[in-house]
């Protein structure tokens, strides 16, 4: 059935984060330079030419700050240094300079909602109820029966309150018990964290992806969470209750605005938010005056069933929800979810890549998706993720999406000279070297797709319009100043006719470019881009 047409207004503002492509690096798994089996900053620097050749505009690096690694860097013990596992501040400065020399930007993760329990602030805070740092965290008395103050459940499936025997109170931990929640309602916390942003901006960082921002202003004084009527025993325990008092609290947006004011005091910087939740809530993170995030992450396709009708519905719903003047963005993969090649199927990897890189809005790619990497099967003895360890057997573990990059032949595929922290898996299309040498590989298709995007303003700043959505074929049109491109996607494993006219400028089916068509015959699982006559 033909879907309703959706149109939007073209945006022509030149900010790099509107026309660019962001590439997420999970540093533990990108490249190891010193043989300890864990990726590091020097390793990233050694692979910058690969990223420049791929054509991305910015790299976003997951946390590299000092940490006990209870949650692999998202438990920060010092916000203004580099964990020795990854290198030094000098290594970081060299990486920033090397990235900029290649014309790329560097974005860091910022983890403002919680610290490590080993952070000096928390060590001080738990030492005494009269500690000057006590109110930097969220503490509450036990209920009369000794139970936690509320029924909240952490994101990792256990109670969100941890008893501190020494000071006789519970502290809040939205994630692991080793990650106590910061109290952003304390002006001293605000000042310290905003100064941390300045510290890194002064070192040349081009922006931040702000972690877990929807959890930054929990309000336990509002009491228990109500049960979610749709939750069932086999589901993620953290969703047993509706998080109405811990997520998306009004004060959280005020804290984002503080971060944005700091960001705007530096030229050409970007602030991106990990804004999970209902679409209506996500849109509030732009701010009514567009004074919050420039890019509140759009996860609407991240866990969508790979069915054409549902994909189209979600795209159109997102486009319709964007506020006038808001710039969209798209995500198909990251370090926390199943790989897109596993969710869509390996045969659909090119269709997925084409969708990501030609929709209206800024795309974020996850390392290895350009190779068609799938979620790996992790043997029980090799599991590292605390989520899988705390809630085993429910498929919640994140290790499968975090396995090291396979670069070339060899026992560890060029990732490390030592024993990799997670097993290395190679996608069906081969490692980087093999795919680079294969003209028909997914990697080379993605490179060509990015090159076309970079030289074609209609594919970055043009309007969006759904043209065809039927019989397993999805066509949308990008249009700018009279230049028109049709993006044709075959969601099926069968040949399909696509009613568009023009010249095939790029296809995932090698050798099918060139020449005018009146009706395009799409091969199974093919993606093609047509320039209208």
C-alpha positions in Angstrom: 0.0 0.0 0.0 1.3 3.5 -0.9 2.4 5.4 2.2 1.4 9.0 2.9 4.0 11.4 1.5 6.1 13.3 4.1 7.8 16.5 3.2 10.2 18.7 5.2 11.8 22.0 4.6 15.4 22.1 3.3 18.1 23.3 5.7 21.0 25.1 4.3 23.1 26.1 7.3 26.7 25.1 7.0 27.6 23.7 10.5 29.9 20.7 10.1 27.8 18.5 12.3 24.8 18.9 10.0 26.6 17.7 6.8 29.2 15.5 8.4 29.3 11.8 9.5 30.2 10.8 13.0 32.0 7.5 13.6 31.9 5.9 17.0 35.1 4.3 18.3 34.9 1.9 21.2 38.6 2.4 22.3 39.1 -1.0 24.0 38.4 -2.7 20.7 39.7 -0.5 17.9 43.5 -1.0 17.9 46.0 -2.0 20.5 49.5 -0.5 20.2 51.3 -2.0 23.2 50.3 -5.7 23.2 48.2 -5.7 26.4 45.2 -6.8 24.4 43.3 -3.6 25.0 42.9 -0.8 22.4 44.5 2.6 23.2 45.0 6.1 22.0 48.2 5.4 20.1 46.3 2.6 18.3 43.5 5.0 17.3 46.1 7.4 16.0 47.7 4.7 13.9 44.4 4.0 12.2 43.4 7.6 11.4 44.3 7.2 7.8 41.7 4.4 7.5 39.0 6.7 8.9 40.1 9.6 6.7 40.0 7.2 3.7 36.5 6.0 4.7 35.4 9.6 4.6 34.0 10.3 8.0 34.1 13.8 9.4 34.3 13.2 13.2 35.3 10.4 15.6 33.5 10.0 18.9 35.5 8.1 21.4 33.8 6.2 24.3 35.2 7.0 27.8 39.0 7.0 28.2 39.2 8.6 31.6 40.8 7.0 34.7 38.4 4.3 35.9 38.4 1.0 37.9 36.5 -0.3 34.8 33.6 -1.8 36.7 31.5 -0.6 33.7 34.5 -0.3 31.2 35.1 3.4 31.7 31.6 4.6 32.4 32.6 4.6 36.1 34.9 7.6 36.1 37.4 8.2 39.0 39.0 11.3 37.5 37.4 13.5 34.8 40.5 15.4 33.8 43.0 12.7 32.9 43.5 9.6 30.8 43.4 6.0 32.1 46.9 4.5 31.8 45.3 1.6 29.9 44.7 4.0 27.1 47.7 6.2 27.4 48.5 9.7 28.7 47.3 13.3 28.3 50.3 13.8 25.9 49.0 10.8 23.8 45.6 12.4 23.8 47.0 15.8 22.7 48.8 14.1 19.9 45.6 12.3 18.8 43.7 15.5 18.7 46.4 17.2 16.6 46.6 14.2 14.3 42.9 14.0 13.9 42.7 17.7 13.0 45.5 17.5 10.5 43.4 15.0 8.6 40.5 17.4 8.5 38.4 15.4 11.1 36.9 16.4 14.4 37.2 14.6 17.8 34.3 14.2 20.1 34.6 12.8 23.7 32.1 11.0 25.9 31.0 13.0 29.0 29.6 11.0 31.9 27.9 13.6 34.1 25.2 11.6 35.9 27.4 9.4 38.1 31.0 8.8 39.1 33.0 5.7 40.2 32.7 4.8 43.9 36.5 5.2 43.9 36.3 8.8 42.8 37.9 11.0 45.5 34.7 12.9 45.8 32.7 9.8 46.8 35.4 8.5 49.0 35.2 11.8 50.9 31.4 11.8 50.7 30.9 8.4 52.4 33.6 9.1 55.0 31.1 11.1 57.2 27.6 12.6 57.0 29.3 15.9 57.7 31.7 15.6 54.7 31.8 18.7 52.5 31.2 16.4 49.6 28.3 14.5 51.2 25.7 16.5 49.2 27.5 15.9 46.0 25.7 12.6 45.8 22.2 11.4 46.5 21.7 9.9 50.0 18.6 8.9 51.8 17.7 7.1 55.1 16.3 3.6 55.0 12.6 3.0 55.5 11.7 2.0 59.1 12.1 -1.7 58.2 15.6 -1.0 56.9 14.6 -1.4 53.2 15.7 1.0 50.5 14.0 4.4 50.3 12.1 3.6 47.1 11.4 0.6 44.9 13.6 1.8 42.1 15.5 -0.7 40.0 18.9 0.1 38.4 19.5 -0.1 34.7 21.5 -3.3 35.4 18.5 -5.0 37.0 19.4 -4.7 40.7 18.1 -2.3 43.4 19.0 1.3 42.6 20.0 1.9 46.2 23.2 0.6 48.0 23.5 0.6 51.8 26.6 2.3 53.1 27.4 0.7 56.4 29.9 3.4 57.5 27.6 6.3 57.3 24.3 4.5 57.8 22.4 5.7 54.7 21.6 4.4 51.2 23.1 6.1 48.2 21.5 6.1 44.8 23.0 4.2 41.9 21.0 4.3 38.6 23.5 1.9 37.1 26.0 -0.4 39.1 26.4 0.0 42.8 30.0 1.1 41.9 28.5 4.1 40.1 26.9 6.5 42.7 24.7 9.1 41.3 25.9 12.7 41.4 23.6 15.4 42.8 23.4 18.0 40.0 21.0 20.1 42.2 24.2 21.1 44.1 25.7 24.2 42.5 29.2 23.0 43.4 28.7 19.9 41.3 27.4 22.0 38.5 30.5 24.3 38.6 32.9 21.4 38.8 31.4 19.5 35.9 31.1 22.5 33.7 34.7 23.3 34.3 35.5 19.8 33.2 33.9 20.5 29.8 36.1 23.7 29.6 39.2 21.6 30.4 38.7 19.4 27.4 37.5 22.1 25.1 40.7 24.0 25.9 42.6 20.9 24.7 40.9 21.1 21.3 38.0 18.7 21.7 35.3 19.5 19.2 32.3 18.3 21.2 30.8 15.9 23.6 28.4 13.0 23.5 26.7 13.3 26.9 26.0 9.9 28.5 22.9 8.9 30.3 21.5 12.4 30.3 18.0 11.3 30.8 19.0 10.1 34.3 20.8 13.3 35.4 18.1 14.7 37.7 16.4 11.8 39.6 14.0 12.9 42.4 13.6 10.1 45.0 11.5 12.4 47.2 8.7 11.7 44.8 8.6 8.2 46.0 8.1 4.7 44.4 7.8 4.1 40.7 4.5 2.6 39.6 4.6 -0.9 38.0 4.7 -1.2 34.2 1.5 -3.1 33.3 3.3 -4.5 30.1 6.3 -5.9 31.9 6.7 -9.7 32.1 9.1 -11.9 34.0 11.3 -12.8 31.0 11.9 -9.1 30.3 14.7 -6.8 31.5 14.2 -6.4 35.3 14.9 -2.6 35.1 11.7 -2.1 33.2 9.5 -3.7 35.9 8.5 -0.1 37.0 7.8 3.0 35.0 10.8 5.4 35.7 8.6 8.5 36.1 10.6 10.0 39.0 14.1 9.1 37.8 14.2 9.8 34.1 13.3 13.0 32.1 12.9 15.2 35.1 12.4 18.9 34.3 15.5 20.0 36.0 17.6 17.8 33.7 16.9 20.1 30.8 18.2 23.1 32.8 21.5 21.2 33.4 21.8 20.5 29.6 21.3 24.2 29.0 24.2 24.9 31.3 26.4 22.5 29.3 25.2 24.2 26.0 26.2 27.7 27.3 29.7 26.4 27.9 29.8 24.7 24.5 28.6 27.9 22.8 31.4 29.8 24.4 33.8 27.9 22.1 33.5 28.2 18.3 32.3 25.4 16.1 31.6 22.8 18.9 28.7 20.3 19.2 26.8 18.8 22.1 25.1 15.5 21.5 22.8 13.7 24.0 22.1 10.1 24.8 18.4 10.8 24.8 16.6 7.5 25.0 12.9 7.3 25.6 9.6 8.2 24.0 9.9 10.5 20.9 8.0 13.3 22.6 10.4 13.3 25.5 13.4 13.1 23.2 12.3 16.2 21.3 12.3 18.3 24.5 16.1 18.0 24.6 16.5 20.5 21.7 15.1 23.1 24.1 12.3 25.4 23.3 14.8 28.1 22.1 17.2 25.4 20.6 19.4 26.1 23.6 20.0 22.5 24.7 21.5 19.7 22.6 22.2 20.4 18.9 21.7 16.6 18.4 19.5 14.7 20.8 20.3 11.2 19.7 17.5 9.6 17.7 17.3 5.9 18.6 14.0 5.2 16.8 15.7 2.7 14.4 18.2 1.3 16.8 16.1 -1.7 17.9 13.3 -1.5 15.3 12.3 -4.8 13.7 13.8 -4.9 10.2 10.5 -4.8 8.4 10.0 -2.2 5.6 6.6 -1.0 6.8 7.8 -0.5 10.4 11.0 1.2 9.3 9.0 3.6 7.0 6.5 4.3 9.8 9.3 5.2 12.3 11.1 7.5 9.8 8.0 9.4 9.0 7.0 9.7 12.6 10.4 11.1 13.5 10.4 13.5 10.6 6.9 14.7 11.6 8.0 15.1 15.3 11.1 17.2 14.6 10.5 20.8 15.7 10.8 23.5 13.0 14.5 24.4 12.9 15.6 21.2 14.6 18.2 19.1 12.9 17.7 15.4 12.8 20.1 12.5 13.2 20.1 8.8 12.8 21.7 5.8 14.6 21.7 2.2 13.6 24.3 0.8 15.9 26.4 1.5 19.0 28.3 -0.3 21.8 25.2 -1.1 23.7 23.0 -3.0 21.2 23.0 -5.9 18.8 24.9 -5.2 15.5 22.7 -4.0 12.6 24.0 -6.8 10.4 22.6 -9.2 13.0 19.3 -7.4 13.4 18.7 -6.9 9.7 20.6 -9.9 8.4 24.0 -9.8 6.7 22.4 -9.6 3.2 20.7 -6.4 4.2 23.8 -4.6 5.5 24.2 -2.5 2.4 20.5 -1.5 2.5 21.0 -0.5 6.2 24.1 1.5 5.4 22.4 3.3 2.5 19.5 4.2 4.7 21.7 5.5 7.5 23.8 7.6 5.1 21.1 9.1 3.0 18.3 10.0 5.3 17.9 13.7 6.2 20.0 14.3 9.3 23.4 13.6 10.8 24.4 9.9 10.7 26.4 8.2 13.4 28.2 5.0 12.4 29.5 2.4 14.8 33.0 0.9 14.2 32.9 -2.2 12.2 29.4 -1.7 10.7 31.1 -0.7 7.5 32.4 -4.2 7.4 29.1 -5.9 8.1 30.3 -7.1 11.5 27.7 -9.2 13.4 27.1 -9.6 17.1 29.5 -12.3 18.2 28.8 -15.4 20.2 30.8 -14.9 23.4 31.7 -18.2 25.2 30.6 -18.1 28.9 34.2 -18.1 30.1 35.0 -15.0 28.0 32.0 -12.8 29.2 33.2 -9.4 30.5 30.1 -7.3 30.6 28.7 -6.7 34.1 25.1 -6.5 32.8 25.4 -10.0 31.5 26.9 -11.1 34.7 24.2 -9.5 36.8 21.3 -10.6 34.6 22.6 -13.7 32.8 20.9 -15.6 30.1 18.5 -12.9 28.9 20.5 -11.6 25.9 21.2 -8.2 27.6 25.0 -8.5 27.5 26.9 -6.0 25.4 30.0 -7.9 24.7 28.8 -9.3 21.4 28.8 -5.7 19.9 32.2 -4.8 21.4 34.6 -7.4 19.9 37.8 -6.0 18.4 38.1 -4.7 14.9 39.6 -7.3 12.5 42.2 -5.5 10.4 44.2 -8.2 8.6 45.3 -11.8 8.5 46.9 -13.3 11.6 45.8 -14.9 14.9 44.4 -11.7 16.3 43.6 -10.1 12.9 46.0 -7.2 13.4 44.2 -5.9 16.5 46.9 -6.7 19.0 50.2 -8.5 19.5 48.8 -9.9 22.8 45.7 -11.7 24.0 42.6 -9.6 23.0 40.4 -8.6 25.9 37.4 -10.1 23.9 37.7 -12.7 21.2 38.2 -11.3 17.6 35.5 -12.3 15.1 35.6 -11.7 11.4 32.5 -10.8 9.3 31.5 -12.9 6.4 32.9 -10.3 4.0 36.4 -10.6 5.6 38.7 -8.3 7.5 39.6 -4.7 6.6 42.5 -5.7 4.3 40.4 -8.4 2.5 37.5 -6.0 1.9 39.7 -3.2 0.9 41.1 -5.4 -1.9 37.7 -6.6 -3.0 35.9 -4.1 -5.3 32.6 -5.7 -4.5 32.9 -5.6 -0.7 30.6 -3.8 1.7 33.5 -1.6 2.9 34.2 -0.3 -0.6 30.5 0.3 -1.2 30.3 2.3 2.0 33.3 4.3 1.0 31.7 5.1 -2.4 28.4 5.9 -0.6 30.1 8.4 1.7 32.0 10.0 -1.2 28.8 10.5 -3.1 27.2 12.0 0.0 30.1 14.4 0.5 29.9 15.7 -3.0 26.1 15.9 -3.2 24.4 18.7 -1.2 21.0 17.2 -1.9 21.9 14.1 0.1 22.9 16.2 3.2 20.8 19.3 3.2 18.0 18.4 0.8 14.3 17.8 1.7 13.0 14.3 2.5 10.0 12.8 0.8 8.6 9.2 1.0 8.0 8.2 -2.6 7.3 4.5 -2.7 6.7 2.0 0.2 5.1 -1.2 -1.1 5.9 -4.7 -2.1 9.1 -4.7 0.0 10.5 -1.6 -1.9 11.2 1.7 -0.1 12.0 4.7 -2.1 12.6 8.2 -0.7 13.6 11.3 -2.4 16.1 14.0 -1.5 15.7 17.3 -3.2 17.7 20.6 -3.2 17.4 23.5 -5.6 16.1 21.4 -8.4 18.5 18.5 -8.0 16.7 15.3 -7.2 17.9 11.9 -6.0 15.9 8.8 -5.4 17.2 6.3 -2.8 15.8 2.8 -3.7 16.0 0.1 -1.1 14.9 -3.6 -1.7 14.0 -5.0 1.7 13.4 -8.5 0.2 15.6 -11.3 -1.0 13.8 -11.3 -4.4 14.1 -9.1 -7.5 11.7 -6.2 -7.4 10.7 -3.5 -9.9 11.2 0.1 -8.7 9.1 2.8 -10.6 11.7 5.6 -10.8 13.4 7.3 -13.8 16.9 8.6 -14.0 20.5 7.6 -13.9 21.9 5.0 -11.6 24.8 6.8 -9.9 25.5 4.2 -7.2 24.4 0.6 -6.4 25.4 -1.9 -3.8 25.3 -4.4 -6.7 28.8 -4.0 -8.2 28.9 -2.9 -11.8 25.2 -1.9 -12.1 25.9 1.9 -12.1 25.6 4.0 -15.2 22.9 4.5 -17.8 19.4 5.8 -17.7 16.5 3.7 -16.5 12.7 4.2 -16.9 11.9 1.4 -14.4 14.7 0.1 -12.2 15.0 -3.6 -11.6 16.3 -4.0 -8.1 18.3 -7.2 -7.4 17.6 -9.0 -4.1 18.8 -6.9 -1.1 20.0 -4.2 -3.4 20.3 -0.5 -2.6 20.6 2.0 -5.5 20.7 5.8 -5.8 19.1 7.4 -8.9 19.7 10.9 -10.0 16.5 12.1 -11.6 16.7 13.4 -15.2 
